[in-house]
Amino acid sequence: MKPLEGIKVVELSTMLAGPMTARILAEWGADVIKVESMNGDPWRLQYGTSLSPCTEAANPNFDMQNINKRFVALNLRTKEGMDAMKALLARADVFLTNYRLQALEQMGLTYDQLKQELPGLVHASVLGYGSEGEEKNRPGYDYTAFCARTGLLGDLAPAGGPPVMAIAGFGDHSVAMALAGGVAAALFKKSKTGLGDKVDVSLLQAGTFVLTCGLLNGFNGREYPRDRYNCAHAGSNTYQGKDGEWLYLAVVDYRRFREFCQAIGRPELAEDPRFSTQDAYYKNKSDLTRILDGVFLEQPISYWDAILNEHDLPHEVVRHFKEVPYDPQVQANHYTYFHEYSDGTKTVFTNGPVHFGSIDPATIPCKESGAVGCDTAAILKELGYDDEKIAAMYEAKEIR
């Protein structure tokens, strides 16, 4: 039995953070019904952002956030559409949304509006800037509320350069991991008390948490942005090889510095007064970084990777996105997998961020999304609607 088997989730969300949260819950065994507008989630049309193909049969950019769900399209501006929504919620354990508070209030779908009628419902929300404060109703995206507002873009860029160019979904998927855990905790509470709860995670909240160490550094006076020569110490820094590739050296324990110097063929560095004590080593970090720059440029990164591995010295080759899906360690743990659609379109998907003993990561299903409203009729029949009623709703454009 999967951890969330038997749990019903109704998702009313678009783009990335909300849908990815629901996708994680589906992977954990929940029955997820995604409610879309009559036009569908706008992310269906954003395939160009990842250079993904989009055909009648295949939309991997959308599916990355939405596999293993069922899809219903309701016109929530009509009474019949909203009645169907309320019928779904009456049978649900979790209502997951990233709609802004004003929109939810107009539809009668806020936590406060639902908690009396549906006391066992877990109401989970993705927010931009939190539920309090003057900016609580401000629209937020991961590029803005997560990346720009928290210092990630400005302070992680090399000194003197422009802000870092972030990757879409970095903040959204951080929120999804946190919110999925929050939903699971609320469901545990419900199993004990029968009562649901309000759970929310904002992009600003997730960003400040993820960057905890950076905030602490800034609070204590460390200047950002920095260049490589203003590092914590030379043993924790990036170095470029003769082939133009990079590695991250993570020899953070000074007690291993002498061994490191021997491994790279420069034992005299450990005897140099500038580096022969830990205090001097930290004080002269810029000098040592420049020396190591010259050392690492003598050989390609593959050479240094082998040397450092031989001595079990912590480091990692700086990889590229295009390499990661094929990484043998990634594949061995089923962190990514390859999928082919019926029309031959191929893509890579990631599995969720948690492994369970009850779920074989090699056999997690990959149910594609299908068209807007592809499961509407079947889901309404589960709610007790007959064929005549469903046909009338299609005709009235109350459903799609």
C-alpha positions in Angstrom: 0.0 0.0 0.0 1.3 3.4 -0.9 1.5 6.1 1.8 -1.4 8.2 0.5 -3.5 5.4 -1.1 -7.2 6.2 -0.5 -6.6 9.9 -0.1 -8.6 12.1 -2.5 -7.1 15.4 -3.6 -8.9 18.2 -5.6 -6.5 20.5 -7.2 -7.5 24.0 -8.4 -4.2 25.4 -9.5 -2.1 26.5 -12.5 1.5 26.8 -13.7 4.0 25.1 -11.5 4.0 25.1 -7.7 0.5 23.9 -7.0 0.4 21.3 -9.8 3.8 19.9 -8.8 2.6 19.6 -5.2 -0.4 17.6 -6.4 1.8 15.5 -8.7 4.0 14.5 -5.7 0.9 13.6 -3.8 -0.3 11.5 -6.7 3.1 9.7 -6.8 2.6 8.9 -3.1 -0.7 7.2 -4.0 -3.4 9.9 -3.8 -6.2 10.1 -6.3 -5.7 13.6 -7.7 -8.4 15.4 -9.7 -7.2 18.5 -11.3 -9.9 21.1 -11.9 -9.2 23.4 -14.9 -11.0 26.3 -16.3 -12.8 25.9 -19.7 -9.6 27.1 -21.4 -7.3 24.9 -19.3 -4.2 25.6 -17.2 -2.2 28.2 -19.1 1.0 26.1 -18.5 -0.3 23.8 -21.3 0.7 26.6 -23.7 4.1 27.4 -22.2 6.1 24.5 -23.8 8.4 27.0 -25.5 9.9 27.9 -22.1 11.7 24.5 -22.0 12.1 24.0 -25.7 9.8 21.0 -25.3 7.8 19.7 -28.3 4.0 19.9 -28.1 1.9 17.7 -30.3 -1.7 16.5 -30.2 -0.5 13.5 -28.2 2.5 14.9 -26.3 3.0 17.9 -24.0 6.0 16.9 -21.8 6.4 20.4 -20.4 2.9 20.3 -19.0 3.1 16.7 -18.0 6.2 17.2 -15.9 3.9 18.9 -13.4 0.8 16.9 -14.0 1.3 13.2 -14.6 -0.8 10.7 -12.8 -3.8 12.9 -12.3 -7.4 13.0 -13.6 -8.7 16.1 -15.4 -12.1 17.8 -15.2 -12.9 21.2 -16.7 -15.6 23.2 -14.9 -17.0 26.7 -15.6 -16.9 28.0 -12.1 -18.7 31.1 -13.1 -21.9 29.1 -13.5 -24.1 27.6 -10.7 -23.8 24.1 -12.2 -20.1 24.3 -12.5 -19.7 25.5 -8.9 -22.1 22.8 -7.7 -19.9 20.2 -9.3 -16.9 21.7 -7.6 -18.6 21.6 -4.2 -19.6 18.0 -4.9 -15.9 17.2 -5.5 -14.8 18.9 -2.3 -17.4 17.1 -0.3 -15.7 13.8 -1.1 -12.1 15.1 -0.9 -9.5 14.9 1.9 -7.4 17.8 0.5 -8.2 20.9 -1.5 -5.1 22.3 -3.1 -5.0 25.7 -4.8 -2.7 28.5 -5.8 -5.6 30.9 -6.6 -5.2 34.3 -4.9 -7.3 35.0 -1.8 -9.6 37.5 -3.6 -10.5 35.0 -6.2 -11.2 32.3 -3.7 -13.4 34.6 -1.6 -15.5 35.4 -4.6 -16.0 31.7 -5.3 -16.6 30.8 -1.6 -13.6 28.6 -1.5 -11.4 30.0 1.2 -10.5 28.0 4.3 -12.8 30.1 6.5 -15.7 29.8 4.1 -15.4 26.0 3.9 -14.3 24.9 7.3 -17.8 24.7 8.9 -19.3 22.8 6.0 -16.3 20.6 5.5 -14.4 20.4 8.8 -12.3 17.4 7.7 -10.9 19.1 4.6 -7.3 19.9 4.5 -7.1 23.3 2.7 -3.6 23.7 1.2 -2.5 26.9 -0.5 0.4 28.2 -2.5 1.0 31.9 -1.8 3.3 34.5 -3.2 4.2 36.7 -0.3 2.4 35.1 2.7 -1.0 35.4 4.3 -0.2 38.6 6.3 1.2 42.0 5.6 0.6 44.8 3.1 1.8 42.7 0.2 -0.2 39.5 0.9 -2.4 40.0 -2.2 0.5 40.9 -4.5 1.0 38.5 -7.5 4.1 36.3 -7.0 6.2 34.1 -9.3 9.3 32.1 -8.4 11.5 34.5 -10.4 10.1 37.4 -8.3 9.0 36.4 -4.8 11.4 33.5 -4.5 14.5 34.4 -6.5 14.6 38.2 -6.6 13.1 39.1 -3.3 15.2 36.8 -1.2 18.7 37.8 -2.4 19.3 34.7 -4.5 19.5 36.5 -7.8 21.5 39.5 -6.6 23.9 38.0 -4.1 24.8 34.6 -5.7 26.0 36.3 -8.9 29.7 36.9 -9.2 30.7 40.3 -8.0 30.6 42.9 -10.8 28.2 40.8 -13.0 24.5 40.9 -13.6 22.1 39.0 -11.4 22.0 35.2 -11.7 19.7 33.9 -14.4 17.4 31.5 -12.6 15.8 28.4 -13.9 12.0 28.3 -14.1 10.5 26.2 -11.3 13.4 26.5 -8.9 11.2 28.3 -6.4 8.0 26.6 -7.4 9.4 23.1 -6.8 10.9 24.2 -3.5 7.4 25.2 -2.4 5.9 21.9 -3.8 8.3 19.8 -1.7 7.4 21.8 1.5 3.7 21.9 0.8 3.5 18.2 0.1 5.1 17.6 3.5 2.7 20.0 5.1 -0.3 18.3 3.6 1.0 14.9 4.8 1.3 16.3 8.3 -2.2 17.7 8.2 -3.5 14.4 7.0 -1.8 12.7 10.0 -3.6 15.2 12.3 -6.9 14.4 10.6 -6.3 10.6 11.1 -6.1 11.4 14.9 -8.8 14.0 15.3 -11.0 13.9 12.2 -10.4 17.6 11.6 -8.7 19.2 8.6 -6.4 22.2 8.8 -5.2 25.2 6.8 -1.7 24.6 5.3 0.1 27.2 3.2 3.6 27.8 1.9 4.6 31.0 0.1 7.4 31.5 -2.4 8.9 34.2 -0.2 8.7 31.8 2.8 10.4 28.9 0.9 13.1 31.2 -0.4 14.0 32.6 3.0 14.1 29.1 4.4 16.2 27.6 1.6 18.7 30.5 1.9 19.0 30.3 5.7 22.8 30.2 5.6 23.0 33.2 3.3 20.7 35.2 5.5 22.8 34.3 8.5 26.0 35.4 6.6 24.5 38.7 5.6 23.2 39.3 9.1 26.7 38.8 10.4 28.3 41.2 7.9 29.6 39.1 5.1 29.6 41.2 1.9 27.7 40.0 -1.1 28.0 39.5 -4.1 31.5 38.0 -3.9 34.1 36.8 -6.4 36.0 33.5 -6.1 38.8 35.2 -4.2 36.6 36.3 -1.4 35.6 32.8 -0.6 35.1 31.2 2.8 38.5 29.4 2.3 40.4 28.1 -0.7 39.4 24.5 0.1 35.8 25.3 -0.6 35.8 26.8 -4.1 35.4 26.2 -7.8 38.5 25.5 -10.0 38.8 25.3 -13.8 40.7 22.6 -15.5 42.8 22.7 -18.7 39.8 21.6 -20.8 37.7 24.5 -19.6 35.4 22.5 -17.3 35.1 23.1 -13.6 35.0 21.2 -10.3 33.9 22.2 -6.8 36.5 21.4 -4.2 35.1 20.7 -0.8 38.1 19.9 1.4 36.5 21.8 4.3 38.4 20.0 7.1 41.8 21.8 7.4 43.2 18.6 8.9 43.1 17.1 5.4 44.9 20.0 3.8 48.4 18.4 3.9 47.0 15.2 2.3 45.3 17.3 -0.4 48.6 19.1 -1.2 50.3 15.8 -1.6 47.6 14.5 -3.8 47.8 17.4 -6.3 51.6 17.2 -6.3 52.3 20.3 -4.3 53.3 19.1 -0.8 55.3 22.3 -0.3 52.0 24.3 0.0 51.3 22.7 3.4 54.7 24.0 4.7 54.2 27.5 3.3 53.9 29.9 6.3 50.9 31.5 4.6 48.9 28.2 4.9 50.7 26.1 7.5 48.3 27.0 10.3 44.5 27.1 10.2 44.4 30.8 11.0 46.9 31.6 8.3 45.1 29.4 5.9 41.9 31.3 6.3 43.6 34.7 6.3 45.4 34.0 3.1 42.6 32.4 1.2 42.9 34.7 -1.9 46.6 33.8 -2.3 46.0 30.1 -2.1 43.0 30.3 -4.5 45.3 31.9 -7.1 47.9 29.3 -6.6 45.4 26.5 -6.9 44.0 28.2 -10.1 47.3 27.6 -11.7 47.6 24.1 -10.5 44.2 22.9 -11.7 44.8 24.6 -15.1 47.6 22.2 -15.7 45.4 19.1 -16.3 41.8 18.5 -17.5 39.1 18.1 -14.9 38.8 14.3 -15.5 42.4 14.0 -14.3 41.7 15.9 -11.1 38.5 14.0 -10.6 40.4 10.7 -10.6 43.2 12.0 -8.3 40.7 13.4 -5.8 38.6 10.2 -5.9 41.7 8.1 -5.3 42.3 10.0 -2.1 38.6 10.1 -1.1 38.8 13.9 -1.0 35.4 15.6 -1.2 34.7 17.3 -4.5 32.3 17.1 -7.5 32.7 17.8 -11.2 30.4 20.8 -12.1 27.9 19.1 -14.5 25.5 20.5 -17.1 21.8 20.1 -17.3 22.0 18.1 -20.5 24.2 15.5 -18.7 22.2 14.9 -15.6 19.4 12.7 -16.9 22.1 10.2 -18.1 24.2 10.3 -14.9 24.7 6.7 -13.9 24.0 7.5 -10.2 20.9 9.4 -11.1 19.7 6.5 -13.2 20.6 3.9 -10.6 18.3 5.6 -8.1 15.6 6.3 -10.6 15.7 10.1 -10.1 15.0 10.5 -13.8 13.4 8.3 -16.4 12.8 8.4 -20.1 9.3 8.3 -21.7 8.0 7.9 -25.2 4.5 9.1 -26.2 2.3 7.3 -28.7 3.4 9.5 -31.5 7.1 8.9 -30.9 7.8 12.1 -29.0 10.5 11.4 -26.4 11.2 13.2 -23.1 12.9 12.9 -19.8 10.9 13.1 -16.5 12.0 13.4 -12.9 10.5 11.3 -10.2 9.5 12.9 -7.0 11.8 14.0 -4.2 11.1 11.2 -1.7 11.5 7.4 -1.9 9.4 5.0 0.2 9.9 1.3 0.8 6.3 0.8 -0.3 6.8 2.4 -3.7 9.3 0.9 -6.2 10.8 4.0 -7.9 11.4 1.9 -11.1 7.7 1.2 -11.5 6.1 4.6 -10.7 3.4 5.0 -13.3 3.4 7.8 -15.9 -0.2 8.5 -16.8 -0.1 11.4 -19.4 -2.3 14.4 -18.9 -4.5 14.2 -22.0 -6.7 17.0 -23.3 -8.5 19.7 -21.2 -11.5 17.9 -19.5 -10.6 14.5 -20.7 -12.0 12.9 -17.6 -14.9 15.3 -16.9 -17.8 12.9 -17.8 -16.3 10.0 -15.9 -15.7 12.0 -12.8 -19.2 13.5 -12.9 -20.7 10.0 -13.1 -18.7 9.1 -10.0 -20.5 12.0 -8.3 -23.9 10.7 -9.3 -24.6 12.7 -12.4 -26.5 10.8 -15.1 -25.8 10.9 -18.9 -28.7 13.3 -19.6 -27.5 15.8 -17.0 -23.9 15.6 -18.2 -25.0 16.2 -21.8 -27.0 19.2 -20.8 -24.0 20.7 -19.0 -21.8 20.2 -22.0 -24.5 21.9 -24.1 -24.7 24.9 -21.7 -20.9 25.2 -21.6 -20.9 24.6 -17.9 -18.3 21.8 -18.3 -15.8 20.8 -21.0 
